[in-house]
Amino acid sequence: MDSVYFKLVRETFKMKKIILCVFLLAVTTVSWAGDRETIRVLSSNPFTFAELMKNPGAGNVTLKATLEFPSTAKGKLEKIPAMVFVHGSGGPLPRHQKWLKLFRDMGYATVYANHFAPRGVSSTTGNQSSVSYAMMTADALHLLNALVKHPRIDPNRIGIMGGSKGGGVAYYVAWNPLREAVAKDNKFAASIPLYPPCYFWEKKDFTNKPMLMMIGDKDNYTGYRQCVRSIKENQSAGYNNMQVKLYKGAYHAFDSNKGIRKCANCFNFTQCKLAVRSDGMFYERTTGITMDKVSNMKKVIKSCGKRGTTNGGNHVMSEAMQDVREFLTRALTNAVIQAWEIPQQIDPTSYCYDQNNNEFYFGAHRDPWNNGCSRGDTVISLHEYIQDDLSPTTVVRPKYLSKVAGKTKDYEDSESCTTAWCRYQTKQMNYDNSNR
């Protein structure tokens, strides 16, 4: 009887293994370029941020995204960084592939979805209300929640980039009231808004993660002036982690595979001053019109928008791709430590960054403007994993330093970086970053 039982158990186990293998083959395909998976997440259809913040739970929209791993990750078990790319009003386009390839060449996994297809839309050019910014932002944050649980993705090194409407998403996900409503403690480690539509924010409450906004100085679609002013307002509130770069002579969609061209159906929003209230409601600053429904959105467009933009060209692409490569190397590959992530018990006025070893040494006592670096007591490596204590030989990941200190949110808010030692640390860090 026992032999019959164990034979049955063995056969059942074999069958489970076969079913599991069939399941894995159904959801994962392997190509020579690396592993590829399909991620499915539930999202929702909010028209405004206010609506999303009130009802942050997933709805009945099923978003499918392609998660592709670099060839260098094949057969390896270590967790790697990931980059989410969000398309714009034209939907998924061939030009997006050059960014996805760049990310995978850097050793990152890539995540790419069609945000329009599950909503029965192919394009929002000329009708931005058909799929709202809030809907696409909800998608991105729900994707983030899924990615942090993925066994092959480093949950603390997930970045986001988007172009045009998707560039706006890469900006909006950094706003804490919105992010916390949907993603709780999860946050993108870096964001690259590419020629985005920029809002002004009544409540300046953002993550401290690095942001590089990229836009052409001839952009007459979303408008570069609004973006520069929006970022400057945030910087004045203490968010120096946000930077904007203007590309000389570049129009909207300067990463195009086509030449410079006119778009008669595209809306020019350069005269609009769009803003977000503290409750997440959109409005236009000049008219005061609240954009809580389609009819009011049309009133805003009528008051400050007009049809006709100039798009395309790619003469700045080599420069832009190099900027992205350098930015992500600092933000994700090397995960450069930020001043507000330093534990309280470490003397913040005595550390230095060793370029050769890619390490920070605390207790080094050096002139902050001197490139020399004498060894200190505590080593913080940019490539190792977290330890439980801060002994002289302890090596920790910078992004986990607050956990080592026994707290979960050390210096996460801008007010905490107003003290003299924090300003000194930021000044010193900026110097190190600029001389790397």
N, C-alpha and C positions, 0 to 999 in steps of 0.2 A: 504493500500500500504506500509506504514511504517513497519507494523508487518511482512509483507512478506519479505521486504528488510533486516530487522534485523535477521530474521530467516535464510535467505540466507547467511548473514555475519557469523552467528554463525556456520552454517554447513561448510562453507568454512574454518573457523578457526579450527574447529575440524579436517577437512581433512588435513590441514597443519600440525597439531600436530601429526597425524597418520603418515604422510610422514616423518616428522622429526624423529619420534621414529624408524621407519623402517630403515632410513638412519644411525642412530646412532648404531643400532644393526648390521648393515652391516659392519661397520668399527671398531667396538669395541666388543671384547669378554671378558667375565669376568670369571676368574677361582678362585678357593679357595686361590691361592697364591697371588691374587691381580688383578688389572685391566691390560688389555693388549690391545694395539692398534697397528695398522699398519701405519707407516709414509711413505709417498711416496714423494721423492724429485727428481728433475731433476738435473742431473750431466753431465759430459762431458768426453771426451777421449783424454786429452793432453798427449803427450809422455814425455815432460819435464816441469819443473817448469816455464821455460822461455815462453813456449807456453801457459801455464795456466795463467801466469801474463799478457800476451798480449790479451788473450781472456778468461777473467774470468767468463763470463756469462754461465748459465746453457745450456747444449746441449740437445741431444735427448736420453740420457741414463736415464732410470727411475729406481731409487734405492728404494727398499722396505726394511724398517727396522722395527724391532719389538721393540716397546716401552712398557716396563713392569714396573708396579708400585709395590712397596713393600706392603705386606699385611697391614702394619701399616698405609698406606695412604688411605685405603679403606674408603669411606664416608667422607673424610676430604677435605676441600676447600683450605687449605694452600699450597703454592708453596714449592716444595722440590728440593733438588739437583738431578742431573742426571749424570750418567757415560756412556760414549760411549765406547764400546769395538770393536776394529778393528782386524780382523783375519789376519793370515799370508799367506804364499805361499800355504799351504795345504788347504786353504779355511776354512769354519766353522768346528770346531772340538769339540768333547765332552769335552775336557779339559778346554775349554773356559767357560763352565758352572759354574765351581767352582769360577771363578772370578765374574761372573754375580750374583751368589748366595751371595757371600760375600758383594757385593755392595747393594743388596736389603736387606740383613740382617742389614746393616748399616743405612737403611732408605732411600736409593737412588733409583730413577728410573733407569732402564738400557735400553740401546739402542744397538741393535745388528743387523747387516745386512750381507747379502752375497754380497760382492763386485764383485764377479766373474760371478755370474749367469746372470745378465743383459748384460754381454759382451760375453756370450757363452763360458765361460771358467770354468773348474772345479778345476784346480790347476796350479800354475806357477812354481812349483818345477822343476828345470832344464831348464826353459824358462821364465825368469823374464820379458821379454819384452812383453809377451802376455797381461798382465795387468800391466801398469807402476806404479811406486810410485806416480807419479803426478796424475794419474787417481784416485787412492785411497785417496790421499790427497784432491783432489777436492770433492770427496764424503763426507769426514769428515767435511769439511768447509761448504758445502751446508747443511749437517745435522745440524750443529751448527746454521746456519741461520734459520732453521725451528724450532729448539728447543727453541730458545730465544723467540719465539712468542707463545709457547704453554702455555695455561692458567694454567697448573698445575706444570710447571717447573720454578724454580728460574733462571732467565736468567744470573745471576751473579755467579751461582754455578754449572756450567756444566763442568765436567772433561772428560778426555779422556785417555784410556789405550789401548795398542795394543801389540801383540806378533809378534816377528820376522819382517816380512814385515810390518805388522800393527804397530809394535813398532816404525818403522821408521816414519810412519805417525804421531804417537803421539809426535815425535820429530819435524818433519817438520812444523806442524801447528803453532808452536811457532815462526817461522821466519816471522817477520813483513811484509817485502815486498810481500810475498806470501799471508799471512793472510789478509792483508789490501786490496789486489786486489780482493779477493773473498768475504770476510766476513766483510769488512769495519771496523766498531768499535767493532764488536763482537769478543770475544776471549775466549778460554778455560781457566777456572779458575785454572786448575791443569792438569798436564800431567804425565803419567807413561809409558815411552818407555821400553818395556820388551824385552831384548836381541835383540835390533834393529840393522839394518845396519846404520852405522854412517857416515855422511859426514863432511868434513871441510868446513867452510864458509868464503868466501872472505869478505863479508859484514856481520859483527856481529851486527845484529839488531833484537833483540828478545823481546817478551813480558816479563814483570817482574813477571809473575805468576810462582808459584813453580813447579819444575820438579824433579822427582825422576827416574833416569835411573837405571835399574836392569839388570845385566848380569853376567854370570858365568865366573870364571877365567880360564876355560878350553874350552870356546866357540871357535870353529874353523870353524864356519859357517860364521857369520857376523864379528866375531873378536872383542874381548874385548879391545885390545890395541888401536884400532882406536877410540873406544867410549870414553875411558879414555882421550886420547889426545884431542879429539874434545871438550869434556866438559871443560877440563883444559884451552884450548884456549879461550873458551867463558868466563870462570871465570876470566881469565886475563884481559878480556875486560870489566869487571865489572858485569857480570851476575852470582852473587853468589846465585841467586835463583835456579840455576841448580846444582844438585848433582848426583853423580853416585855411585852405590854400587856394589862391586864385591862379588859374592857368591863362597865360597871356594869349589873347587872340582866339580863345577856344569858345565854341558855342555849346548849347545843350547837346547832350549825347556825343561828347567828344571822343568816345571810345567806339564810334561807329565803324562799320565795315564799308560804309558808303561815303561819298563826298558831301560837302556842304550843300544843303538843299532847304527849300521853303516848305513849311507845313501849314497850309491854309486852314485846316480844321483844328489845329492845336490852339489852346488858349494861352494868351500872354497874361501872366499874373503879376508883372513887375510893379504895377501901381497899387496892388492890394496889400494891405497890412493885416495879415491873418494872425490870430492870437488864440491862446487856450486859457480859459479861466481855471481857477484852482480846482473846480469841480469837474474839469475835463470837457467843458462845453466849448465849442468853437465859436468865434465871432470875428467880425472885421472891425479893426480899431477905428477907422475913420468914420464909418457909417453907424457903427454900433450894432449892426444886424447880427443876430444870433443864428448860426448855421445848424439849427437843430432838425431841419427837414429839407427835403429836396427843393421845395418852393423858395425857401429863404436862401438856400445856396445859389439858386438862379438869380435872386435879387442881388446878391453880392457880386456875382460874375458880371451882371449887367452894369453895376455901379463902377467897378474898377478893372474888369477884365476885357479883353478884346481878342478876336481871333487873328492868328497869323504869327508864326515864330520862324526862326532860322535854326536848324539843327544839323548835327553831323560834323564830319571832319575827324581827323585823327592825328594831326601833326604833333600833339603833345602826349601821345600815348606812351612812348618810351620813357618819358619823364614821369608820367603818372604811374606806370607800372613799377618803376624803380622806387617811387615814393611809397607805394603800397607794400612793396617787398621790405623796405627798411622799417616801415611802421610796424608791420606784423612781426618782424624779427624781434623787435623790442617788446612788443605787447604780448605775443603768444609764444614764440620760440624760446626767447630768453626770459620772458616773464619778469621784466624789470620791476623791482620793488618800488612801491610808492611810500612817501613819507608817512601817510596816515596809517599804513599797515605795519609800522614798527611797534613791537611790544613796549609797554610802558616801562618795564624794569630795565630796558637797555638804554644807556645814555645816548640820546639822539644827536648829541653834538660831537660824537667821537666815532666816526666810521669812515671808511673810504671804499671805493669801488676799484677792484683790480681788473683791468681790462684783459690782461693776459690769461688769467685763470677764470674770468667771468664770475667773480665772487665778491661779496661784500664782507668787509672785516670791521667789526665793532670793537671799540676800545683802541683804535689805531692812532688817535691824537695827531692829526696832521692838519696842515693848512688846507682849507677847502679848495683853494685855487692852485694847489700843487698836485701834479699828476702822480707823484710818488705815493707809495702805499706801504707803510710799515705794518706788520702783522699784528692783529689785535687778539682779543680773547675768544670772541665768538665768530664762527664762520657761517655765512649764509650762502649756500651754493644755489645757482639758478637751475641746476639739473637734477638735484637729489630729492629724496622724499622726506616727509615730515617725521620728526622724532618727538618723544614725549617730554623732553626737558631741554634746558638751555645750558648744558655743560660745555666746557671749552671745546669739545670735539663734536658737539651736536651739529648736524647739518639739516636744514629745514627748507621747504619750499616757500618762497616769499609770499605766495598767495595764501598760505596757511598760518602766517605768523600770528594773527590775532587769536587763533585757536591755541597756539602754544602759550600765549599770555593768559589763557584761561577765560577769554572773553570771545564773543562772536562778532562784535561790531566796534572794535577799537578804531576810532578816528574815521568812521565811515561818513559822517556828516561834515559839511563845509565849516560849520561853526567851530569844530574841534581843531581846525587848522589855522586858527587866528592867533595862537600864542607865538611868542618870539622863537621858541625852539623849533616849532613846526615850520615857521616861515624860513628859518635858517636851513632846516633839513630840505625843504622844497628847493631853495636856492641852490643848495649843494647838489641835489639830485639833478636839477636842470643843467647844471654845469657838467656833471658826469655824462648825462645823456647826449649833450651837444658835442662832447669830445670823444664819443665812442668810435 
